[in-house]
Amino acid sequence: MSDAHHMRHALALARRGMGNTWPNPAVGCVILRDGVVVGRGWTQPGGRPHAEVMALTQAGPAAQGATAYVTLEPCAHHGKTPPCAEALAGAGIARVVSAMTDPDPRVAGRGHAILRAAGIEVTEGVCEAEARELQRCFLTRVVQGRPMLTLKLASSFDGRIATQSGESQWITGPEARRHVHALRLTHDAVMVGGGTARADRPALNVRGFGAVRQPVRIVVSGGALPDLPAEDADHGPLWQVSGPPEAFMAELGARGLTRVFCEGGGELAASLLRAGLVDQLVGYTAGLALGAEGRPAIGALGLEHLADAPRFRLVDTRRIGPDLMHRWLRA
């Protein structure tokens, strides 16, 4: 089988860590010897152990002379654990295939250099486009200094999130709401505005998927917060941020978050769109109309010309129960 086949196996393993590994990236590793997989691993919750260490531990002595497929250049810096590049070399790995170079200044080619200096054959760039898509959140934090932002909107066919009186439970069906919880599970944090927090007192947690690492709960507000659940096994840490969107997003990046899931309200959504900070839109559209008097999904953007509107490209659409899910990436 080809290098691409084994790298896609490693990419599938990396996806298991999405939402669980911050501040570290979600990485996958497969170790192959004589055509047989002898070890595999992915970054564990909290970011450690790294994927390479997990795969090497499983492989044991069989790692000697084997090929390692890694979705991101092995780390080269000493942190709480030794560099993975040195671990691969010490285990006797003969060849390393990596999907992409790590842009983190502490690595940035140094991991590959350590491997080559140890006499290991290194092949770079296998399935790079797929790896970059997987690492979009990590790359956004390293390159732009902020987490990737997903904006979720669940609305009526005419773009309303509640009736004039504020009634909103439920516009979409149970299948769409379960899908939202699955998406929360793949993000480091769930974020809402202060108005939404005070009006709905949302749990902002993941339900229906067993015992999981709960996302950080973020409320954007300069005022007092309502009495929200304390941090426990079912609720993640509660953070409050305020100020301009560019500032609090940079703060979240500095605190290690790589992937944030924003669920409104409308004014917060508008401020993030105006600032050009929304990387991904996920919409759930229900087959009902609430009319002009209903509450809009997005607040005022102050646009006079279509050329000034934020643009996104459609990458996925599917039916979920009675509703339509559509996912868009910034154009």
C-alpha positions as CSV (number, residue, x, y, z in Angstrom):
1,M,0.0,0.0,0.0
2,S,1.1,3.6,-0.7
3,D,2.5,6.2,1.7
4,A,-0.8,8.2,1.1
5,H,-2.9,5.2,2.3
6,H,-0.9,4.9,5.6
7,M,-0.9,8.7,6.1
8,R,-4.7,8.8,5.8
9,H,-4.8,6.2,8.5
10,A,-2.7,8.5,10.7
11,L,-5.0,11.4,9.8
12,A,-8.0,9.4,10.9
13,L,-6.3,8.8,14.2
14,A,-5.5,12.5,14.6
15,R,-9.2,13.4,14.3
16,R,-9.9,11.4,17.4
17,G,-8.1,14.1,19.4
18,M,-10.0,17.1,18.0
19,G,-11.2,19.3,20.9
20,N,-9.2,17.3,23.5
21,T,-5.6,18.2,22.9
22,W,-5.2,22.0,23.3
23,P,-2.9,23.8,23.6
24,N,-1.1,21.1,21.5
25,P,-2.2,20.1,18.0
26,A,-4.1,16.8,17.4
27,V,-1.6,14.5,15.7
28,G,-1.8,10.9,14.5
29,C,1.0,8.4,14.1
30,V,1.2,4.9,12.4
31,I,4.3,2.7,12.6
32,L,4.6,0.1,9.9
33,R,7.2,-2.7,9.7
34,D,7.3,-5.2,6.8
35,G,3.9,-4.1,5.7
36,V,2.2,-4.7,9.1
37,V,1.0,-2.0,11.4
38,V,2.9,-2.5,14.7
39,G,2.0,0.7,16.5
40,R,-0.5,3.6,16.2
41,G,-1.4,6.5,18.4
42,W,-2.9,10.0,18.6
43,T,-2.4,12.9,20.9
44,Q,-4.0,12.3,24.3
45,P,-6.4,14.6,26.2
46,G,-4.6,17.6,27.5
47,G,-1.9,17.3,24.7
48,R,0.2,14.5,26.3
49,P,1.5,11.9,25.6
50,H,2.1,12.8,22.0
51,A,1.0,10.6,19.1
52,E,4.5,9.4,18.4
53,V,5.1,8.3,22.0
54,M,1.8,6.4,22.0
55,A,2.6,4.6,18.8
56,L,6.2,3.8,19.9
57,T,5.0,2.4,23.2
58,Q,2.6,0.1,21.4
59,A,5.2,-1.0,18.8
60,G,7.9,-1.7,21.4
61,P,11.0,-3.5,19.9
62,A,9.1,-3.8,16.5
63,A,9.8,-0.1,16.0
64,Q,13.4,-1.0,15.1
65,G,13.8,-0.5,11.3
66,A,10.2,0.5,10.8
67,T,8.5,3.4,9.1
68,A,6.6,6.1,11.0
69,Y,3.8,8.0,9.4
70,V,3.1,11.3,11.3
71,T,0.5,13.9,10.4
72,L,2.7,16.8,11.6
73,E,6.5,17.2,11.8
74,P,7.7,15.6,15.1
75,C,8.4,18.2,17.8
76,A,12.0,19.2,18.3
77,H,11.9,21.2,21.6
78,H,12.2,20.1,25.2
79,G,9.0,20.9,27.1
80,K,7.4,18.7,29.7
81,T,8.6,15.7,27.7
82,P,11.6,15.2,25.4
83,P,11.3,15.9,21.7
84,C,9.4,13.3,19.7
85,A,12.1,13.5,16.9
86,E,14.6,12.2,19.4
87,A,12.2,9.5,20.6
88,L,11.8,8.2,17.0
89,A,15.5,8.2,16.5
90,G,16.1,6.4,19.8
91,A,13.6,3.7,19.0
92,G,15.5,2.8,15.8
93,I,12.9,4.1,13.3
94,A,14.4,3.8,9.8
95,R,12.1,6.2,7.9
96,V,9.7,8.9,8.8
97,V,6.9,10.2,6.5
98,S,5.4,13.5,7.6
99,A,2.4,15.3,6.1
100,M,3.6,18.8,6.8
101,T,6.2,21.0,8.5
102,D,5.2,22.4,11.9
103,P,5.1,26.2,11.7
104,D,5.6,26.6,15.4
105,P,8.9,28.6,15.7
106,R,10.2,26.0,18.2
107,V,10.0,23.3,15.5
108,A,9.8,24.8,12.0
109,G,12.0,22.2,10.3
110,R,14.1,21.3,13.3
111,G,12.3,18.0,13.9
112,H,13.1,16.9,10.4
113,A,16.7,18.0,10.8
114,I,17.1,15.9,14.0
115,L,15.8,12.9,12.1
116,R,18.1,13.3,9.1
117,A,21.1,13.9,11.4
118,A,20.3,10.6,13.0
119,G,20.5,8.9,9.6
120,I,16.7,8.5,9.2
121,E,15.2,8.8,5.8
122,V,12.6,11.6,5.8
123,T,9.8,12.1,3.3
124,E,7.8,15.3,3.6
125,G,4.5,16.6,2.2
126,V,2.4,13.4,1.9
127,C,-1.3,14.3,2.0
128,E,-0.3,17.8,3.0
129,A,-3.5,19.5,1.8
130,E,-5.6,17.1,4.0
131,A,-3.3,17.6,6.9
132,R,-3.5,21.4,6.6
133,E,-7.3,21.2,6.6
134,L,-7.1,19.0,9.8
135,Q,-4.7,21.4,11.4
136,R,-6.5,24.6,10.3
137,C,-7.2,25.4,14.0
138,F,-3.6,24.9,15.2
139,L,-2.3,26.8,12.2
140,T,-4.6,29.7,12.9
141,R,-3.3,30.1,16.4
142,V,0.4,29.7,15.4
143,V,0.2,32.0,12.4
144,Q,-2.5,34.5,13.4
145,G,-2.2,34.4,17.2
146,R,-5.8,33.4,17.8
147,P,-8.0,30.3,17.7
148,M,-10.0,29.2,14.7
149,L,-13.6,30.4,15.1
150,T,-16.7,28.4,14.1
151,L,-19.9,30.4,14.1
152,K,-23.0,28.2,14.5
153,L,-26.5,29.5,13.5
154,A,-29.7,27.5,14.0
155,S,-32.5,29.4,12.4
156,S,-35.8,29.3,10.6
157,F,-36.0,29.3,6.8
158,D,-36.1,33.1,6.9
159,G,-33.1,33.5,9.1
160,R,-34.7,34.0,12.5
161,I,-33.6,32.4,15.8
162,A,-36.7,33.2,17.9
163,T,-40.1,34.7,17.8
164,Q,-40.8,38.3,18.6
165,S,-41.4,37.3,22.2
166,G,-38.1,35.4,22.4
167,E,-39.4,31.8,22.2
168,S,-36.8,29.6,20.5
169,Q,-37.1,26.1,21.9
170,W,-37.1,24.4,19.6
171,I,-36.6,25.7,16.0
172,T,-34.5,22.7,14.9
173,G,-35.2,19.1,15.7
174,P,-33.4,16.7,18.1
175,E,-31.2,15.3,15.4
176,A,-29.7,18.7,14.7
177,R,-29.3,19.5,18.4
178,R,-27.4,16.2,18.8
179,H,-25.2,17.1,15.9
180,V,-24.4,20.4,17.6
181,H,-23.2,18.5,20.7
182,A,-21.0,16.4,18.4
183,L,-19.4,19.6,17.1
184,R,-18.9,21.0,20.6
185,L,-17.0,17.8,21.3
186,T,-14.5,18.6,18.5
187,H,-13.9,22.2,19.8
188,D,-11.8,23.4,22.7
189,A,-14.4,25.9,23.9
190,V,-18.0,27.0,23.4
191,M,-18.7,30.7,23.4
192,V,-21.8,32.9,23.8
193,G,-22.5,36.6,24.4
194,G,-23.5,38.0,27.8
195,G,-27.1,38.6,26.6
196,T,-27.5,34.9,25.6
197,A,-26.0,33.8,28.9
198,R,-28.3,35.9,31.0
199,A,-31.4,35.1,28.9
200,D,-30.9,31.3,28.5
201,R,-28.4,30.4,31.2
202,P,-27.0,27.8,28.9
203,A,-25.0,24.7,30.1
204,L,-22.5,25.1,27.2
205,N,-21.4,21.5,27.7
206,V,-21.4,18.2,25.7
207,R,-24.3,15.9,26.5
208,G,-25.2,12.5,25.2
209,F,-21.7,11.2,24.4
210,G,-20.7,9.6,27.7
211,A,-17.8,10.8,29.9
212,V,-15.8,13.3,27.8
213,R,-13.4,16.1,28.3
214,Q,-15.8,19.1,28.5
215,P,-15.0,22.2,26.5
216,V,-14.1,25.5,28.2
217,R,-17.2,27.8,28.5
218,I,-16.7,31.4,27.4
219,V,-19.0,34.3,28.0
220,V,-18.2,37.5,26.2
221,S,-19.5,40.3,28.5
222,G,-18.2,43.3,30.4
223,G,-21.0,42.9,33.0
224,A,-21.9,40.5,35.8
225,L,-22.6,36.9,34.7
226,P,-25.7,35.0,35.7
227,D,-25.4,32.0,38.1
228,L,-24.0,29.4,35.7
229,P,-23.1,25.8,36.7
230,A,-19.7,25.5,38.5
231,E,-16.9,23.6,36.9
232,D,-17.3,19.8,37.4
233,A,-17.2,16.6,35.5
234,D,-20.1,17.7,33.4
235,H,-19.1,21.4,32.9
236,G,-15.8,22.8,31.7
237,P,-14.0,25.8,33.1
238,L,-15.9,29.1,32.9
239,W,-14.0,32.1,31.4
240,Q,-15.3,35.6,30.9
241,V,-13.8,37.9,28.3
242,S,-14.7,41.3,27.1
243,G,-13.5,44.2,24.8
244,P,-13.0,44.3,21.1
245,P,-13.2,40.9,19.3
246,E,-9.7,41.1,18.0
247,A,-8.4,41.6,21.6
248,F,-10.4,38.8,23.3
249,M,-9.7,36.4,20.5
250,A,-5.9,37.1,20.8
251,E,-6.3,36.5,24.6
252,L,-7.9,33.2,24.0
253,G,-5.1,32.2,21.6
254,A,-2.5,33.3,24.2
255,R,-4.3,31.0,26.7
256,G,-3.8,28.1,24.4
257,L,-7.1,27.6,22.7
258,T,-7.0,26.5,19.0
259,R,-10.7,26.0,18.1
260,V,-13.7,27.9,19.5
261,F,-17.4,27.2,18.7
262,C,-19.5,30.4,19.0
263,E,-23.3,29.9,19.4
264,G,-24.4,33.5,19.4
265,G,-26.2,35.7,20.1
266,G,-26.8,37.9,17.2
267,E,-24.8,40.9,18.3
268,L,-21.7,38.8,19.1
269,A,-22.0,37.0,15.8
270,A,-22.2,40.4,14.0
271,S,-19.2,41.8,15.8
272,L,-17.1,38.7,14.9
273,L,-18.2,38.9,11.3
274,R,-17.4,42.6,11.1
275,A,-13.9,41.9,12.5
276,G,-13.3,39.2,9.9
277,L,-12.7,36.6,12.6
278,V,-15.2,33.9,11.5
279,D,-13.3,31.1,9.8
280,Q,-16.2,28.6,9.5
281,L,-20.0,28.9,9.4
282,V,-22.2,26.0,10.4
283,G,-25.9,26.6,9.8
284,Y,-29.0,24.5,10.6
285,T,-32.0,25.6,8.7
286,A,-35.5,24.5,9.8
287,G,-38.6,24.4,7.6
288,L,-40.6,27.1,9.3
289,A,-40.9,30.9,8.8
290,L,-41.1,33.4,11.7
291,G,-41.5,36.6,9.7
292,A,-39.8,40.0,9.9
293,E,-40.9,40.4,13.6
294,G,-38.8,37.4,14.6
295,R,-35.3,37.9,16.1
296,P,-32.6,37.8,13.5
297,A,-29.7,35.3,13.7
298,I,-27.1,38.1,13.1
299,G,-27.2,41.7,14.3
300,A,-26.5,44.7,12.1
301,L,-23.4,44.6,10.0
302,G,-23.7,48.2,8.7
303,L,-23.3,47.2,5.1
304,E,-24.1,49.4,2.2
305,H,-22.6,47.4,-0.7
306,L,-22.7,43.7,-1.5
307,A,-19.0,43.9,-2.2
308,D,-18.4,44.6,1.6
309,A,-20.3,41.5,2.8
310,P,-18.3,38.6,4.4
311,R,-18.1,35.8,1.9
312,F,-17.9,32.1,2.5
313,R,-17.7,29.0,0.2
314,L,-19.9,26.0,0.7
315,V,-18.1,22.8,1.6
316,D,-20.7,20.5,3.0
317,T,-24.5,20.2,3.1
318,R,-26.7,17.4,4.3
319,R,-30.1,16.6,5.8
320,I,-30.1,16.0,9.5
321,G,-33.6,14.8,10.6
322,P,-36.1,17.4,9.3
323,D,-33.5,20.1,9.0
324,L,-30.7,21.1,6.6
325,M,-27.1,21.5,7.8
326,H,-24.7,23.5,5.7
327,R,-21.0,24.3,6.4
328,W,-19.1,27.1,4.9
329,L,-15.4,28.2,5.0
330,R,-14.2,31.8,4.7
331,A,-13.6,32.5,1.0
